Amino acid sequence: MSNWKTDFEVKFSLEFKHFNGRKEIKNNTLIVEAESEDEAIEMIINQYDNSVFLKIDEVKKIWSY
């Protein structure tokens, strides 16, 4: 177990399809503190209750301490 933490920038989108066929995409970015890239992704998935609309676009390490 490590005491080191890393800040990750997670870019993601929520893709909604409306009944009239229109597609709506909302892009968002969150910075999370995690021990690994996988843990950062898991935090975002949990934040959005494992939504079927959620798509992780990019995870970037920005700082370690």
N, CA, C and O atoms as a MOPAC input file, in Angstrom:
PM7 MOZYME 1SCF
protein

 N      0.84000 1    -1.18600 1     0.00000 1
 C      0.00000 1     0.00000 1     0.00000 1
 C      0.88000 1     1.24200 1     0.00000 1
 O      1.88500 1     1.30400 1     0.70800 1
 N      0.50500 1     2.19700 1    -0.77500 1
 C      1.29400 1     3.41700 1    -0.92700 1
 C      0.53900 1     4.59700 1    -0.32200 1
 O     -0.68900 1     4.66200 1    -0.38200 1
 N      1.28400 1     5.51500 1     0.25500 1
 C      0.68000 1     6.74200 1     0.78000 1
 C      0.65700 1     7.84100 1    -0.27500 1
 O      0.09600 1     8.91200 1    -0.04400 1
 N      1.26200 1     7.58200 1    -1.42800 1
 C      1.30200 1     8.56800 1    -2.49100 1
 C     -0.04900 1     8.66000 1    -3.18000 1
 O     -0.70700 1     7.65000 1    -3.42600 1
 N     -0.44300 1     9.86500 1    -3.48300 1
 C     -1.68300 1    10.09800 1    -4.21700 1
 C     -1.35800 1    10.83700 1    -5.50200 1
 O     -0.32200 1    11.49300 1    -5.61300 1
 N     -2.23200 1    10.72400 1    -6.44700 1
 C     -2.06500 1    11.37500 1    -7.73900 1
 C     -3.37000 1    12.04800 1    -8.10600 1
 O     -4.44700 1    11.50000 1    -7.86900 1
 N     -3.27700 1    13.23100 1    -8.68300 1
 C     -4.45100 1    13.90700 1    -9.22200 1
 C     -4.57700 1    13.52600 1   -10.69600 1
 O     -3.61500 1    13.61200 1   -11.45900 1
 N     -5.76100 1    13.10900 1   -11.07400 1
 C     -6.05900 1    12.75000 1   -12.45900 1
 C     -7.14200 1    13.66400 1   -12.99600 1
 O     -8.12100 1    13.95900 1   -12.31100 1
 N     -6.95800 1    14.10900 1   -14.22600 1
 C     -7.99800 1    14.84300 1   -14.93300 1
 C     -8.75400 1    13.82100 1   -15.78100 1
 O     -8.17500 1    13.17900 1   -16.65700 1
 N    -10.04300 1    13.67800 1   -15.51200 1
 C    -10.86200 1    12.70500 1   -16.22700 1
 C    -11.85900 1    13.46900 1   -17.09600 1
 O    -12.72100 1    14.19000 1   -16.59300 1
 N    -11.72100 1    13.29600 1   -18.40300 1
 C    -12.66300 1    13.90100 1   -19.34400 1
 C    -13.67500 1    12.82000 1   -19.72700 1
 O    -13.31500 1    11.69000 1   -20.05600 1
 N    -14.94100 1    13.20100 1   -19.67200 1
 C    -15.99000 1    12.23400 1   -19.97800 1
 C    -17.17800 1    12.94700 1   -20.60900 1
 O    -17.27000 1    14.17500 1   -20.58600 1
 N    -18.07300 1    12.16500 1   -21.16600 1
 C    -19.27400 1    12.72800 1   -21.77300 1
 C    -20.47900 1    11.88600 1   -21.39000 1
 O    -20.37300 1    10.69600 1   -21.09500 1
 N    -21.61000 1    12.53900 1   -21.40400 1
 C    -22.89700 1    11.87400 1   -21.20500 1
 C    -23.65200 1    12.00100 1   -22.52600 1
 O    -23.91300 1    13.10800 1   -22.99600 1
 N    -23.99800 1    10.86900 1   -23.11500 1
 C    -24.65200 1    10.85800 1   -24.42000 1
 C    -26.10000 1    10.40800 1   -24.25400 1
 O    -26.37400 1     9.27000 1   -23.87500 1
 N    -27.02100 1    11.32600 1   -24.54500 1
 C    -28.44200 1    11.03800 1   -24.41800 1
 C    -29.07100 1    10.94000 1   -25.80200 1
 O    -28.73400 1    11.71500 1   -26.69800 1
 N    -29.97000 1    10.00200 1   -25.97300 1
 C    -30.73500 1     9.89200 1   -27.21400 1
 C    -32.20000 1    10.14500 1   -26.86500 1
 O    -32.78400 1     9.44800 1   -26.03500 1
 N    -32.78000 1    11.14900 1   -27.51100 1
 C    -34.15800 1    11.52900 1   -27.25300 1
 C    -35.10600 1    10.70600 1   -28.11300 1
 O    -34.70000 1    10.09800 1   -29.10300 1
 N    -36.36300 1    10.69700 1   -27.72300 1
 C    -37.36800 1     9.91900 1   -28.43900 1
 C    -37.54500 1    10.38200 1   -29.88600 1
 O    -37.90600 1     9.58500 1   -30.75200 1
 N    -37.29300 1    11.65500 1   -30.14700 1
 C    -37.44500 1    12.16800 1   -31.51100 1
 C    -36.20600 1    11.90500 1   -32.38300 1
 O    -36.13300 1    12.37500 1   -33.51800 1
 N    -35.23500 1    11.15300 1   -31.84700 1
 C    -34.04900 1    10.80000 1   -32.60700 1
 C    -32.87600 1    11.74500 1   -32.42100 1
 O    -31.76800 1    11.47300 1   -32.88200 1
 N    -33.12600 1    12.85600 1   -31.74500 1
 C    -32.05700 1    13.83100 1   -31.50600 1
 C    -31.07100 1    13.27300 1   -30.48700 1
 O    -31.46700 1    12.64900 1   -29.50200 1
 N    -29.77800 1    13.50400 1   -30.73400 1
 C    -28.71500 1    13.05200 1   -29.84200 1
 C    -28.11300 1    14.26300 1   -29.14000 1
 O    -27.78900 1    15.26100 1   -29.78300 1
 N    -27.96500 1    14.17500 1   -27.82400 1
 C    -27.41600 1    15.27200 1   -27.03300 1
 C    -26.18500 1    14.76600 1   -26.28200 1
 O    -26.23100 1    13.72600 1   -25.62500 1
 N    -25.08900 1    15.51000 1   -26.38700 1
 C    -23.84800 1    15.12500 1   -25.71400 1
 C    -23.42800 1    16.26000 1   -24.78400 1
 O    -23.30200 1    17.40900 1   -25.20600 1
 N    -23.21700 1    15.92500 1   -23.53200 1
 C    -22.72600 1    16.88600 1   -22.54900 1
 C    -21.32700 1    16.45700 1   -22.13500 1
 O    -21.14400 1    15.37500 1   -21.57800 1
 N    -20.34200 1    17.30300 1   -22.40500 1
 C    -18.95100 1    17.03000 1   -22.05000 1
 C    -18.64300 1    17.62900 1   -20.68600 1
 O    -19.15200 1    18.69200 1   -20.32900 1
 N    -17.79500 1    16.92700 1   -19.92600 1
 C    -17.44400 1    17.39100 1   -18.59700 1
 C    -16.03000 1    16.92700 1   -18.26700 1
 O    -15.51700 1    15.98300 1   -18.86900 1
 N    -15.41200 1    17.60000 1   -17.30800 1
 C    -14.08600 1    17.23900 1   -16.82100 1
 C    -14.08800 1    17.34800 1   -15.30100 1
 O    -14.57500 1    18.33100 1   -14.74500 1
 N    -13.54400 1    16.33800 1   -14.63500 1
 C    -13.37100 1    16.36700 1   -13.18800 1
 C    -11.93300 1    16.01900 1   -12.85400 1
 O    -11.30500 1    15.21500 1   -13.54300 1
 N    -11.41900 1    16.61900 1   -11.80400 1
 C    -10.10700 1    16.27200 1   -11.29100 1
 C    -10.32500 1    15.50600 1    -9.99500 1
 O    -10.96900 1    16.00000 1    -9.06900 1
 N     -9.77900 1    14.28900 1    -9.94000 1
 C     -9.96000 1    13.42900 1    -8.77300 1
 C     -8.61000 1    12.99700 1    -8.22900 1
 O     -7.62700 1    12.90300 1    -8.96500 1
 N     -8.57700 1    12.73500 1    -6.93000 1
 C     -7.39100 1    12.22800 1    -6.26500 1
 C     -7.55100 1    10.72800 1    -6.11100 1
 O     -8.51100 1    10.26000 1    -5.49900 1
 N     -6.60800 1     9.96900 1    -6.66800 1
 C     -6.70200 1     8.51200 1    -6.64300 1
 C     -5.30200 1     7.90700 1    -6.63800 1
 O     -4.31200 1     8.59200 1    -6.89200 1
 N     -5.24200 1     6.61200 1    -6.34400 1
 C     -3.95400 1     5.91400 1    -6.34800 1
 C     -3.56800 1     5.40700 1    -7.73400 1
 O     -2.39100 1     5.16000 1    -7.99900 1
 N     -4.55600 1     5.25000 1    -8.62500 1
 C     -4.27100 1     4.75100 1    -9.96600 1
 C     -5.29700 1     5.31000 1   -10.95100 1
 O     -6.32400 1     5.86500 1   -10.56200 1
 N     -4.98800 1     5.14600 1   -12.22000 1
 C     -5.89400 1     5.57600 1   -13.28000 1
 C     -7.22000 1     4.80900 1   -13.20800 1
 O     -8.29000 1     5.38800 1   -13.39700 1
 N     -7.13900 1     3.50900 1   -12.93500 1
 C     -8.35000 1     2.68700 1   -12.82500 1
 C     -9.23900 1     3.14700 1   -11.67800 1
 O    -10.46300 1     3.16400 1   -11.80500 1
 N     -8.62800 1     3.51800 1   -10.56300 1
 C     -9.40800 1     3.99800 1    -9.41900 1
 C    -10.08500 1     5.32900 1    -9.74800 1
 O    -11.21600 1     5.57000 1    -9.32500 1
 N     -9.39900 1     6.19100 1   -10.49800 1
 C     -9.98200 1     7.47000 1   -10.91500 1
 C    -11.21600 1     7.24100 1   -11.79100 1
 O    -12.23600 1     7.90900 1   -11.62100 1
 N    -11.12000 1     6.29800 1   -12.72500 1
 C    -12.25300 1     5.96300 1   -13.59300 1
 C    -13.40100 1     5.40600 1   -12.76200 1
 O    -14.55900 1     5.76600 1   -12.97600 1
 N    -13.08400 1     4.53100 1   -11.81800 1
 C    -14.11000 1     3.93000 1   -10.96100 1
 C    -14.84300 1     4.99600 1   -10.14800 1
 O    -16.04900 1     4.88700 1    -9.92800 1
 N    -14.12800 1     6.01500 1    -9.70600 1
 C    -14.75300 1     7.10200 1    -8.95000 1
 C    -15.77900 1     7.84500 1    -9.79900 1
 O    -16.85700 1     8.19100 1    -9.31400 1
 N    -15.44700 1     8.09100 1   -11.06500 1
 C    -16.38200 1     8.78400 1   -11.96000 1
 C    -17.59200 1     7.89600 1   -12.24300 1
 O    -18.72500 1     8.37700 1   -12.24800 1
 N    -17.36100 1     6.62300 1   -12.47500 1
 C    -18.46900 1     5.68700 1   -12.72800 1
 C    -19.40800 1     5.64500 1   -11.53300 1
 O    -20.62800 1     5.65300 1   -11.69800 1
 N    -18.84800 1     5.60000 1   -10.33200 1
 C    -19.67900 1     5.59200 1    -9.12300 1
 C    -20.42300 1     6.90600 1    -8.93700 1
 O    -21.56500 1     6.91500 1    -8.47700 1
 N    -19.78400 1     8.01400 1    -9.29200 1
 C    -20.42400 1     9.33100 1    -9.17300 1
 C    -21.70200 1     9.39300 1   -10.00800 1
 O    -22.68600 1    10.01500 1    -9.60700 1
 N    -21.67900 1     8.74700 1   -11.16500 1
 C    -22.83300 1     8.75700 1   -12.06800 1
 C    -23.62100 1     7.45400 1   -12.01400 1
 O    -24.33600 1     7.12500 1   -12.96100 1
 N    -23.49900 1     6.71500 1   -10.92700 1
 C    -24.27700 1     5.49700 1   -10.67300 1
 C    -24.23700 1     4.50400 1   -11.83000 1
 O    -25.25400 1     3.89900 1   -12.17000 1
 N    -23.05700 1     4.33600 1   -12.43400 1
 C    -22.85300 1     3.38400 1   -13.52200 1
 C    -23.85500 1     3.60500 1   -14.66800 1
 O    -24.40800 1     2.65400 1   -15.22100 1
 N    -24.06700 1     4.85500 1   -15.00100 1
 C    -25.02700 1     5.24000 1   -16.02700 1
 C    -24.64500 1     4.68100 1   -17.40100 1
 O    -23.47000 1     4.66200 1   -17.76700 1
 N    -25.63700 1     4.23200 1   -18.14400 1
 C    -25.39100 1     3.73600 1   -19.50400 1
 C    -25.05200 1     4.88500 1   -20.45500 1
 O    -24.55400 1     4.64900 1   -21.55600 1
 N    -25.31700 1     6.12500 1   -20.04000 1
 C    -25.03700 1     7.29500 1   -20.86600 1
 C    -23.59200 1     7.77300 1   -20.72700 1
 O    -23.13300 1     8.59300 1   -21.52200 1
 N    -22.87300 1     7.26700 1   -19.72100 1
 C    -21.52300 1     7.73900 1   -19.41400 1
 C    -20.48100 1     7.09900 1   -20.32100 1
 O    -20.47300 1     5.88500 1   -20.52300 1
 N    -19.59400 1     7.94800 1   -20.87100 1
 C    -18.49100 1     7.47500 1   -21.69300 1
 C    -17.22100 1     8.20100 1   -21.24200 1
 O    -17.15600 1     9.42800 1   -21.30400 1
 N    -16.21300 1     7.45000 1   -20.79000 1
 C    -14.93900 1     8.03100 1   -20.38000 1
 C    -14.12700 1     8.29400 1   -21.64700 1
 O    -13.87700 1     7.37900 1   -22.43100 1
 N    -13.72000 1     9.54300 1   -21.84100 1
 C    -12.99700 1     9.92300 1   -23.04600 1
 C    -11.47900 1     9.90400 1   -22.85400 1
 O    -10.74600 1     9.43300 1   -23.72300 1
 N    -11.01000 1    10.42100 1   -21.70900 1
 C     -9.56700 1    10.54100 1   -21.50900 1
 C     -9.26100 1    10.64900 1   -20.01600 1
 O    -10.00800 1    11.27800 1   -19.26700 1
 N     -8.16400 1    10.03600 1   -19.59400 1
 C     -7.66600 1    10.16100 1   -18.23000 1
 C     -6.21400 1    10.60200 1   -18.33400 1
 O     -5.40500 1     9.97400 1   -19.01600 1
 N     -5.89800 1    11.70600 1   -17.63700 1
 C     -4.55000 1    12.25200 1   -17.72100 1
 C     -4.02000 1    12.52200 1   -16.32200 1
 O     -4.68200 1    13.17300 1   -15.51300 1
 N     -2.82600 1    12.02100 1   -16.04100 1
 C     -2.16100 1    12.27100 1   -14.76400 1
 C     -1.64400 1    13.69400 1   -14.75700 1
 O     -0.94000 1    14.10700 1   -15.67800 1
 N     -1.99600 1    14.46300 1   -13.70300 1
 C     -1.55500 1    15.85700 1   -13.69200 1
 C     -0.63900 1    16.20000 1   -12.52800 1
 O      0.09600 1    17.18500 1   -12.60000 1
 N     -0.66600 1    15.40200 1   -11.44200 1
 C      0.17000 1    15.75200 1   -10.29900 1
 C      0.27600 1    14.57600 1    -9.34400 1
 O     -0.72000 1    13.89900 1    -9.09000 1
 N      1.46300 1    14.31900 1    -8.81000 1
 C      1.66900 1    13.28800 1    -7.78900 1
 C      2.28200 1    13.91800 1    -6.55500 1
 O      3.12300 1    14.81200 1    -6.65200 1
 N      1.85100 1    13.44400 1    -5.39100 1
 C      2.41500 1    13.93300 1    -4.13600 1
 C      2.31800 1    12.88200 1    -3.06900 1
 O      2.74300 1    13.11000 1    -1.93700 1

